[in-house]
């Protein structure tokens, strides 16, 4: 009977669950370290220095940009003068002396066009200022996408260009 009780007690005690951690034999761990040690580094492509424009060319582009900047500022002054009332210094509003609504609508449309032109000129002025900053930093004339030197002819036509013609065409505008 003592044997039966001992057998019941042994059956009541459950064995401990086995751990799911995998034990790697020492030989495999050593082999894995050897594989990592034999791994070859990825070859790094040598950086090719691209020579930019000469100082005289940069001075030429800077003068070109400054000339365009001056023109833009003059145009902005003209637009501002057309939008402002000379006597009061305030923006021109609709004139209540008009008898026809069409004339008022035409004036409003002209005023909106003037504001649009002023906005575009201001944006262009910012592009020119950015180009001047790139000249000062020594980054002027290099494409932002591919890093190659932008053609001199392109910079003559568009002095604030940031992309070479290939990358500009890839972007689609």
Backbone as CSV, one residue per row, in Angstrom:
resi,resn,N_x,N_y,N_z,CA_x,CA_y,CA_z,C_x,C_y,C_z
1,UNK,0.802,-1.164,0.000,0.000,0.000,0.000,0.863,1.253,0.000
2,UNK,1.953,1.190,0.634,2.879,2.315,0.655,3.380,2.594,-0.744
3,UNK,3.505,1.535,-1.529,3.955,1.722,-2.897,2.904,2.456,-3.718
4,UNK,1.603,2.157,-3.481,0.543,2.816,-4.205,0.482,4.296,-3.862
5,UNK,0.661,4.635,-2.608,0.637,6.039,-2.182,1.807,6.789,-2.792
6,UNK,2.965,6.179,-2.800,4.152,6.807,-3.384,3.957,6.997,-4.884
7,UNK,3.307,6.032,-5.531,3.067,6.151,-6.969,2.074,7.267,-7.255
8,UNK,1.024,7.431,-6.419,0.054,8.513,-6.589,0.704,9.868,-6.403
9,UNK,1.578,9.986,-5.392,2.274,11.254,-5.138,3.193,11.607,-6.305
10,UNK,3.846,10.617,-6.853,4.752,10.842,-7.977,3.955,11.269,-9.210
11,UNK,2.762,10.707,-9.393,1.935,11.069,-10.546,1.352,12.457,-10.368
12,UNK,1.091,12.885,-9.134,0.514,14.197,-8.846,1.523,15.310,-9.095
13,UNK,2.777,15.046,-8.912,3.815,16.060,-9.145,4.091,16.127,-10.634
14,UNK,3.854,17.313,-11.227,4.082,17.488,-12.662,5.528,17.902,-12.885
15,UNK,6.093,17.433,-13.944,7.467,17.836,-14.220,7.496,19.309,-14.669
16,UNK,8.564,20.005,-14.437,8.730,21.419,-14.803,8.737,21.549,-16.322
17,UNK,8.102,22.612,-16.847,8.084,22.769,-18.314,9.495,23.012,-18.835
18,UNK,9.712,22.493,-20.022,11.040,22.629,-20.614,11.204,24.035,-21.163
19,UNK,12.359,24.573,-21.037,12.684,25.906,-21.541,12.741,25.869,-23.066
20,UNK,12.232,26.939,-23.729,12.243,26.988,-25.181,13.530,27.600,-25.719
21,UNK,14.392,28.050,-24.855,15.663,28.633,-25.301,16.503,27.548,-25.938
22,UNK,17.089,27.906,-27.065,17.885,26.939,-27.795,19.343,27.077,-27.361
23,UNK,19.894,25.983,-27.026,21.286,25.976,-26.605,22.132,25.668,-27.828
24,UNK,23.051,26.603,-28.131,23.922,26.439,-29.297,25.192,25.744,-28.834
25,UNK,25.531,24.666,-29.486,26.778,23.996,-29.110,27.970,24.929,-29.334
26,UNK,28.973,24.761,-28.527,30.142,25.634,-28.554,30.811,25.617,-29.925
27,UNK,30.825,24.537,-30.597,31.474,24.430,-31.908,30.766,25.311,-32.933
28,UNK,29.423,25.374,-32.902,28.676,26.207,-33.843,28.891,27.690,-33.532
29,UNK,28.967,28.057,-32.259,29.184,29.449,-31.890,30.543,29.917,-32.376
30,UNK,31.539,29.105,-32.267,32.881,29.447,-32.727,32.874,29.609,-34.247
31,UNK,32.138,28.732,-34.935,32.050,28.788,-36.391,31.373,30.095,-36.830
32,UNK,30.328,30.527,-36.126,29.619,31.763,-36.471,30.549,32.970,-36.312
33,UNK,31.359,32.984,-35.277,32.307,34.087,-35.081,33.330,34.117,-36.206
34,UNK,33.734,32.955,-36.668,34.707,32.880,-37.748,34.114,33.432,-39.045
35,UNK,32.820,33.173,-39.299,32.161,33.681,-40.504,32.098,35.200,-40.453
36,UNK,31.759,35.760,-39.296,31.694,37.210,-39.149,33.072,37.816,-39.346
37,UNK,34.089,37.167,-38.827,35.452,37.688,-38.959,35.916,37.658,-40.409
38,UNK,35.445,36.673,-41.202,35.862,36.563,-42.590,35.074,37.482,-43.517
39,UNK,33.982,38.109,-43.039,33.154,38.969,-43.888,33.990,40.125,-44.416
40,UNK,33.871,40.348,-45.725,34.659,41.404,-46.362,33.901,42.726,-46.280
41,UNK,34.609,43.809,-46.042,33.931,45.104,-45.993,33.448,45.498,-47.389
42,UNK,32.357,46.250,-47.425,31.799,46.713,-48.693,32.732,47.763,-49.268
43,UNK,33.129,47.612,-50.544,34.049,48.607,-51.112,33.370,49.973,-51.223
44,UNK,34.085,51.000,-50.875,33.583,52.361,-50.931,34.106,53.003,-52.206
45,UNK,33.180,53.600,-52.964,33.590,54.251,-54.199,34.358,55.520,-53.856
46,UNK,35.443,55.773,-54.531,36.200,56.986,-54.251,35.399,58.213,-54.660
47,UNK,35.468,59.237,-53.847,34.764,60.480,-54.117,35.586,61.293,-55.101
48,UNK,34.949,61.633,-56.205,35.623,62.410,-57.229,35.263,63.873,-57.002
49,UNK,36.253,64.679,-56.804,36.016,66.095,-56.570,35.649,66.760,-57.889
50,UNK,34.507,67.434,-57.890,34.063,68.142,-59.080,34.473,69.595,-58.916
51,UNK,35.219,70.064,-59.872,35.684,71.438,-59.810,34.569,72.347,-60.283
52,UNK,34.353,73.415,-59.547,33.301,74.357,-59.885,33.793,75.441,-60.821
53,UNK,33.062,76.522,-60.852,33.406,77.642,-61.712,34.564,78.433,-61.110
54,UNK,35.289,79.126,-61.969,36.409,79.956,-61.513,35.863,81.194,-60.800
55,UNK,36.745,81.907,-60.142,36.319,83.102,-59.398,35.767,84.167,-60.335
56,UNK,36.370,84.304,-61.508,35.873,85.311,-62.457,34.487,84.930,-62.965
57,UNK,34.247,83.643,-63.182,32.919,83.209,-63.617,31.895,83.429,-62.508
58,UNK,32.289,83.151,-61.265,31.380,83.381,-60.135,31.057,84.863,-59.980
59,UNK,32.057,85.722,-60.195,31.813,87.168,-60.132,30.840,87.570,-61.244
60,UNK,31.015,86.988,-62.429,30.109,87.266,-63.546,28.673,86.878,-63.179
61,UNK,28.489,85.668,-62.632,27.150,85.214,-62.251,26.574,86.070,-61.124
62,UNK,27.431,86.452,-60.182,26.960,87.290,-59.083,26.474,88.639,-59.621
63,UNK,27.221,89.229,-60.551,26.799,90.496,-61.141,25.490,90.335,-61.917
64,UNK,25.352,89.225,-62.617,24.131,88.937,-63.350,22.934,88.834,-62.401
65,UNK,23.145,88.139,-61.298,22.077,87.979,-60.301,21.743,89.325,-59.655
66,UNK,22.761,90.103,-59.329,22.523,91.414,-58.714,21.774,92.344,-59.667
67,UNK,22.083,92.251,-60.960,21.385,93.070,-61.963,19.906,92.670,-62.038
68,UNK,19.644,91.357,-62.073,18.258,90.890,-62.112,17.529,91.261,-60.827
69,UNK,18.241,91.198,-59.716,17.655,91.552,-58.423,17.245,93.023,-58.404
70,UNK,18.082,93.863,-58.963,17.790,95.295,-59.028,16.535,95.535,-59.866
71,UNK,16.427,94.858,-61.018,15.251,94.979,-61.876,13.985,94.561,-61.132
72,UNK,14.075,93.463,-60.395,12.918,92.957,-59.652,12.493,93.960,-58.592
73,UNK,13.448,94.532,-57.879,13.111,95.513,-56.845,12.441,96.744,-57.455
74,UNK,12.902,97.164,-58.624,12.266,98.299,-59.301,10.835,97.952,-59.711
75,UNK,10.629,96.746,-60.231,9.286,96.319,-60.611,8.374,96.235,-59.390
76,UNK,8.907,95.745,-58.270,8.109,95.665,-57.051,7.708,97.054,-56.566
77,UNK,8.603,98.014,-56.688,8.276,99.392,-56.303,7.176,99.953,-57.195
78,UNK,7.251,99.660,-58.492,6.220,100.121,-59.422,4.876,99.488,-59.088
79,UNK,4.877,98.199,-58.809,3.637,97.517,-58.443,3.075,98.060,-57.131
80,UNK,3.957,98.321,-56.191,3.516,98.852,-54.909,2.895,100.238,-55.094
81,UNK,3.510,101.048,-55.949,2.986,102.391,-56.195,1.610,102.315,-56.853
82,UNK,1.396,101.325,-57.716,0.092,101.212,-58.370,-0.980,100.694,-57.416
83,UNK,-0.571,100.000,-56.358,-1.533,99.475,-55.396,-1.833,100.468,-54.280
84,UNK,-0.957,101.426,-54.071,-1.094,102.350,-52.939,-1.685,103.675,-53.395
85,UNK,-2.454,104.275,-52.531,-2.962,105.618,-52.771,-1.852,106.592,-52.405
86,UNK,-1.517,107.478,-53.315,-0.387,108.389,-53.129,-0.626,109.329,-51.949
87,UNK,-1.855,109.807,-51.773,-2.148,110.789,-50.728,-2.201,110.174,-49.332
88,UNK,-2.854,109.011,-49.213,-3.040,108.426,-47.881,-1.986,107.389,-47.520
89,UNK,-1.334,106.792,-48.520,-0.340,105.757,-48.239,-0.963,104.419,-47.915
90,UNK,-2.276,104.292,-48.146,-2.981,103.045,-47.885,-3.270,102.345,-49.208
91,UNK,-3.591,101.057,-49.117,-3.940,100.313,-50.322,-5.232,100.872,-50.899
92,UNK,-5.285,100.927,-52.226,-6.449,101.454,-52.921,-7.606,100.486,-52.738
93,UNK,-8.750,101.017,-52.374,-9.951,100.202,-52.228,-10.920,100.560,-53.334
94,UNK,-12.025,99.863,-53.367,-13.008,100.136,-54.399,-13.535,101.556,-54.252
95,UNK,-13.721,102.213,-55.364,-14.222,103.574,-55.378,-15.740,103.529,-55.439
96,UNK,-16.378,104.190,-54.505,-17.838,104.143,-54.446,-18.481,105.062,-55.476
97,UNK,-17.697,105.852,-56.197,-18.270,106.750,-57.196,-18.635,106.036,-58.485
98,UNK,-18.227,104.782,-58.638,-18.579,104.042,-59.841,-20.075,103.745,-59.842
99,UNK,-20.661,103.896,-60.993,-22.081,103.594,-61.097,-22.309,102.191,-61.630
100,UNK,-21.333,101.667,-62.321,-21.507,100.346,-62.914,-20.694,99.303,-62.160
101,UNK,-21.325,98.192,-61.921,-20.644,97.110,-61.206,-19.543,96.486,-62.048
102,UNK,-19.679,96.520,-63.356,-18.660,95.941,-64.220,-17.336,96.681,-64.082
103,UNK,-17.400,97.994,-63.933,-16.168,98.767,-63.771,-15.507,98.432,-62.443
104,UNK,-16.325,98.248,-61.416,-15.762,97.868,-60.120,-15.142,96.478,-60.191
105,UNK,-15.805,95.573,-60.913,-15.266,94.222,-61.072,-13.960,94.233,-61.836
106,UNK,-13.854,95.084,-62.853,-12.616,95.192,-63.623,-11.488,95.715,-62.743
107,UNK,-11.789,96.724,-61.940,-10.777,97.273,-61.031,-10.326,96.231,-60.018
108,UNK,-11.255,95.466,-59.509,-10.904,94.419,-58.548,-10.018,93.370,-59.199
109,UNK,-10.362,92.979,-60.437,-9.551,91.990,-61.146,-8.145,92.524,-61.403
110,UNK,-8.030,93.782,-61.794,-6.718,94.386,-62.023,-5.904,94.435,-60.728
111,UNK,-6.548,94.735,-59.634,-5.861,94.784,-58.342,-5.357,93.395,-57.957
112,UNK,-6.181,92.376,-58.187,-5.769,90.999,-57.878,-4.603,90.565,-58.755
113,UNK,-4.628,90.950,-60.024,-3.507,90.631,-60.911,-2.232,91.323,-60.431
114,UNK,-2.360,92.544,-59.971,-1.195,93.277,-59.471,-0.617,92.584,-58.240
115,UNK,-1.488,92.128,-57.337,-1.018,91.395,-56.163,-0.349,90.087,-56.575
116,UNK,-0.900,89.414,-57.587,-0.310,88.170,-58.076,1.083,88.419,-58.640
117,UNK,1.222,89.471,-59.449,2.531,89.809,-60.008,3.528,90.139,-58.900
118,UNK,3.070,90.888,-57.910,3.960,91.234,-56.796,4.396,89.984,-56.036
119,UNK,3.487,89.045,-55.871,3.814,87.797,-55.180,4.847,86.996,-55.963
120,UNK,4.660,86.897,-57.288,5.602,86.160,-58.135,6.974,86.811,-58.131
121,UNK,6.995,88.144,-58.186,8.267,88.863,-58.164,8.975,88.657,-56.831
122,UNK,8.228,88.637,-55.747,8.817,88.392,-54.430,9.414,86.997,-54.332
123,UNK,8.732,86.023,-54.914,9.239,84.647,-54.922,10.523,84.561,-55.744
124,UNK,10.540,85.232,-56.898,11.722,85.250,-57.751,12.883,85.930,-57.021
125,UNK,12.586,86.988,-56.269,13.608,87.688,-55.487,14.227,86.746,-54.451
126,UNK,13.405,85.902,-53.845,13.925,84.926,-52.873,14.848,83.918,-53.547
127,UNK,14.496,83.480,-54.764,15.367,82.558,-55.503,16.724,83.205,-55.795
128,UNK,16.689,84.469,-56.178,17.944,85.170,-56.464,18.791,85.330,-55.200
129,UNK,18.139,85.629,-54.081,18.869,85.750,-52.811,19.499,84.420,-52.409
130,UNK,18.771,83.323,-52.635,19.328,81.996,-52.338,20.541,81.703,-53.208
131,UNK,20.482,82.108,-54.469,21.618,81.890,-55.374,22.835,82.682,-54.897
132,UNK,22.602,83.904,-54.413,23.718,84.707,-53.881,24.336,84.034,-52.653
133,UNK,23.507,83.446,-51.813,24.021,82.730,-50.637,24.855,81.518,-51.062
134,UNK,24.398,80.808,-52.108,25.155,79.646,-52.593,26.502,80.076,-53.171
135,UNK,26.547,81.244,-53.792,27.832,81.742,-54.306,28.773,82.004,-53.144
136,UNK,28.275,82.622,-52.088,29.103,82.922,-50.918,29.597,81.650,-50.234
137,UNK,28.779,80.615,-50.215,29.161,79.346,-49.578,30.045,78.481,-50.471
138,UNK,30.124,78.818,-51.763,30.890,78.001,-52.695,30.115,76.825,-53.236
139,UNK,28.793,76.853,-53.135,27.940,75.765,-53.584,27.217,76.098,-54.887
140,UNK,27.473,77.245,-55.450,26.740,77.703,-56.633,27.157,76.905,-57.868
141,UNK,26.169,76.562,-58.685,26.438,75.907,-59.956,26.397,74.396,-59.908
142,UNK,26.150,73.810,-58.756,26.082,72.356,-58.636,24.627,71.915,-58.519
143,UNK,24.295,70.851,-59.230,22.935,70.307,-59.220,22.634,69.717,-57.835
144,UNK,21.464,70.024,-57.315,21.087,69.496,-56.005,20.777,68.005,-56.038
145,UNK,20.354,67.491,-57.200,20.008,66.070,-57.286,21.220,65.183,-57.546
146,UNK,21.967,65.483,-58.611,23.061,64.577,-58.996,24.446,65.103,-58.600
147,UNK,24.557,66.360,-58.230,25.830,66.914,-57.791,26.762,67.351,-58.903
148,UNK,26.346,67.180,-60.153,27.216,67.585,-61.256,27.131,69.097,-61.472
149,UNK,28.071,69.601,-62.229,28.129,71.029,-62.511,27.066,71.377,-63.551
150,UNK,26.292,72.408,-63.271,25.248,72.863,-64.192,25.920,73.598,-65.347
151,UNK,25.400,73.389,-66.562,25.965,74.037,-67.746,25.960,75.555,-67.584
152,UNK,27.024,76.158,-68.062,27.168,77.605,-67.976,26.047,78.312,-68.749
153,UNK,25.663,77.750,-69.898,24.602,78.341,-70.712,23.279,78.366,-69.951
154,UNK,23.009,77.302,-69.191,21.776,77.253,-68.397,21.799,78.331,-67.325
155,UNK,22.935,78.499,-66.678,23.025,79.514,-65.622,22.973,80.931,-66.200
156,UNK,23.421,81.089,-67.441,23.294,82.400,-68.090,21.818,82.740,-68.283
157,UNK,21.030,81.740,-68.686,19.603,81.952,-68.930,18.802,82.000,-67.632
158,UNK,19.135,81.112,-66.694,18.419,81.018,-65.417,19.467,81.030,-64.301
159,UNK,19.906,82.225,-63.873,21.018,82.282,-62.917,20.711,81.697,-61.534
160,UNK,19.446,81.509,-61.224,19.093,80.946,-59.921,18.833,79.439,-59.989
161,UNK,19.164,78.801,-61.130,18.904,77.366,-61.325,19.624,76.537,-60.266
162,UNK,18.920,75.520,-59.771,19.487,74.618,-58.770,19.642,73.199,-59.299
163,UNK,19.110,72.940,-60.500,19.170,71.608,-61.085,19.769,71.673,-62.483
164,UNK,20.517,70.641,-62.840,21.000,70.549,-64.223,19.799,70.222,-65.110
165,UNK,19.970,70.369,-66.402,18.840,70.195,-67.317,18.309,68.766,-67.294
166,UNK,19.182,67.767,-67.123,18.734,66.369,-67.077,17.825,66.116,-65.880
167,UNK,18.255,66.589,-64.711,17.461,66.381,-63.494,16.169,67.189,-63.540
168,UNK,16.226,68.361,-64.141,15.015,69.184,-64.273,13.991,68.479,-65.158
169,UNK,14.449,67.872,-66.251,13.544,67.146,-67.139,12.997,65.890,-66.467
170,UNK,13.807,65.243,-65.623,13.332,64.057,-64.893,12.184,64.420,-63.954
171,UNK,12.285,65.569,-63.324,11.240,65.992,-62.392,9.961,66.395,-63.127
172,UNK,10.086,66.713,-64.385,8.905,67.043,-65.164,8.478,68.484,-65.040
173,UNK,9.201,69.277,-64.371,9.016,70.730,-64.224,9.563,71.179,-62.910
